[in-house]
Amino acid sequence: MQIPPLDELVAELAELIAIPSVSADPAHQGDVADAAAWIADRVRRAGGTAEVIPWGDRPLVVGEIRASTSPESAPTILCYGHFDVQPPDPVDLWESPPFELVERDGWLYARGIADDKGQLYMLLKGAELLAAEGSLPVNLRFACDGEEEVGGHSIVEWIQADERGADAAVVFDGGMVERDVPAFNIAVRGLCYFHVTVRTGDRDLHSGVYGGASLNAMHALVQALSGVMPRDGRVPEPLRAGIVPPSAEELAGWASLPAGAAEIAAAGSRPADAGAEDEFYLRTWAEPSVDVHGIMGGSPTLQKTVIPIEAVANVSIRLAARQDPAVIALVFERLLREAAPAGADVEVELWSSAPPGLVPPDARAIELGQDAFEEVLGVRPLLVRTGGAIPLVSELAARGVPTILSGFALNDSNVHSPNERIPAAYLRQGIETVAAVYRRLADLG
């Protein structure tokens, strides 16, 4: 497969970059639609079919490029990327116009070059080049949205409604562990987010008159929360029900990552306990974690000697792979109530939840994808996880679709910041790698 020279690829990608498809700004709704049209047009140019589908507030692009030979028996691969971008602000910190693709000192700079237009372009261009020479060995379905940056759910809703499915999925909306060290993200944590209210009486009381005898709502709330707090780096055992421990291959790969002490220090943070640094990746990727996000009650800014009768908190638990949000939510509420003192009224509201997702590390699609990356880059991707929730990945995992979640962004790609960038060489390497992935995934048939 002949990949065009870099300047030709840059000129083509620059057309998409120039569309300021900022989904968070209503003034750019038309630009989001224009970006959708550009993506659909690229699928058609590759010999496929595509349509822009209105879905909620923003469009989806759904298309397909059939295998060059025997499409009826060829595996089907679902490809995802998003064509919306973050706002460019603060614009005065950019060294070049944010929506103008510029090559400078070995980097490509522009809003969306890493997240995610540049990486979506790799998926499209790799397909186009293989199809042009009649060597595309798989059916490629493209489903792309324009609301990833605002937390939209259109792509998840589309997957839930889709009856065809796929043999595997490829998502390029991620990055490398460090330069030239690729990674496959095979698991995401889930989430249950709660709002907790504790009441202990009819009115606030004078602490000089009732202190030591009357129940204090702030005290009661803290006591209730103690029922779900971690001890020595682990949440209470009932909240660990269902977790799937990482594989030996995963643990071996994690051992080669930057030290947990360095990761915590780089964030300007401090370890939670003596074992946090050594267990950094295990705790943030493969274990559930509980965090209190805010507590309110009484008078924290004025000198006011009262016993408050109401206190509230927001608290969440991140769910490890294979945990069930419905089950854990009930356990979480039970532990809160059991830990609360007698006489306290505890109200627990589940504000939101998202399931975790796990792709088996020994899935055939993962192995084939690793082979493809190693073929092009000379390095076998590490198998990593993420502590955050990615509903798309969780939904695909729930449907049994193994997903290659990877990409060519770097930690210093300035994603969501001014001067977003990727190494210029990664554009051609990314396209070559994508083509290799498509070829290898033909073995799923």
Salt bridges, closest charged atoms under 4 A:
GLU12 OE2 - ARG42 NH2 2.82
GLU12 OE1 - LYS125 NZ 2.95
ASP25 OD2 - HIS28 NE2 3.93
ASP31 OD2 - HIS28 ND1 2.65
ASP41 OD2 - ARG45 NE 2.87
GLU64 OE2 - ARG66 NH1 3.91
GLU64 OE1 - ARG164 NH1 2.84
ASP84 OD1 - HIS82 ND1 2.95
GLU95 OE1 - ARG104 NH2 3.50
ASP115 OD1 - HIS82 NE2 2.97
ASP115 OD2 - HIS416 NE2 2.96
GLU128 OE1 - ARG42 NH2 2.94
GLU128 OE2 - LYS125 NZ 3.03
GLU147 OE1 - ARG58 NH1 3.26
GLU148 OE1 - HIS82 NE2 3.26
GLU149 OE2 - HIS82 NE2 3.88
GLU149 OE1 - HIS416 NE2 3.16
ASP162 OD1 - ARG141 NH2 2.92
ASP173 OD2 - HIS82 NE2 3.40
GLU237 OE2 - ARG240 NH1 3.08
GLU250 OE1 - ARG385 NE 2.80
ASP273 OD1 - ARG283 NH2 2.86
GLU279 OE1 - ARG234 NH1 3.00
GLU279 OE1 - ARG283 NE 2.90
GLU287 OE2 - ARG234 NE 3.76
GLU287 OE2 - ARG240 NH2 2.70
GLU310 OE1 - ARG199 NE 2.92
GLU333 OE2 - ARG337 NH2 2.90
GLU338 OE2 - ARG334 NH1 3.12
GLU347 OE1 - ARG199 NH1 3.43
GLU367 OE1 - ARG364 NH1 3.82
ASP371 OD1 - ARG380 NH1 2.82
GLU374 OE1 - ARG380 NH1 2.83
GLU375 OE2 - ARG439 NH2 3.98
GLU375 OE1 - ARG440 NH2 3.17
ASP412 OD2 - ARG421 NH2 3.51
GLU420 OE1 - ARG111 NH1 2.64
